[in-house]
């Protein structure tokens, strides 16, 4: 029988690929969009991580979600430095969430407040994705828009407190395998994972509408 971490990965594979291969992300990574599109995407990330991390402290003592709350993963301080670099010191009064982003953040907040096991699904889809595919985005951003390597503008993708990402991801999968949930609850977590990827894809769709490539 497959481990829970394998189950999550395989069950959400289709949604994961759909998110990764969205038109907006393909255009962004292909260097076909300007830095404004990258900045707008970074804004959307801030709303999602604000929902993910501001509720995290309450979950530290939770028997299900608590082990996943690891400060070395937190991205908000890095995102805020990136936004100050991209948008200037007054960025807080200027950033706006797309409707899809607002829906995504609201769902993350709802899970953080009412369903800790569901929070794990969002935690997994975001942070493990950032540690993996996020590195491709960082590399492209540095080369396309000339950001300093691992500097302001791409700090979101730099996990300074995680020296060995491969070992960290192994440990994270072990946490998933040991999650305190019965089979029915695990199925609900898997469903929430799929939902998280779908919400993410909706954000990409919204960004794609804002930044269409002229034919």
Secondary structure, DSSP 8 states (H G I E B T S, - for coil): ---HHHHHHHHTHHHHHHHHT-HHHHHHHTT-S-HHHHHHHHHHHHHHHHHHHHTHHHHTT-TTTGGG--GGG--HHHHHHHHHHHH-TTGGGT----HHHHHHHHHHHHHHHH-HHHHHHHHHHHHHHHHTTHHHHHHHHHHHH---TTSTTSGGG--TT-S-HHHHHHHHHHHHHT-S--HHHHHHHHHHHHHHHHHHHHHHHHHHHHT----
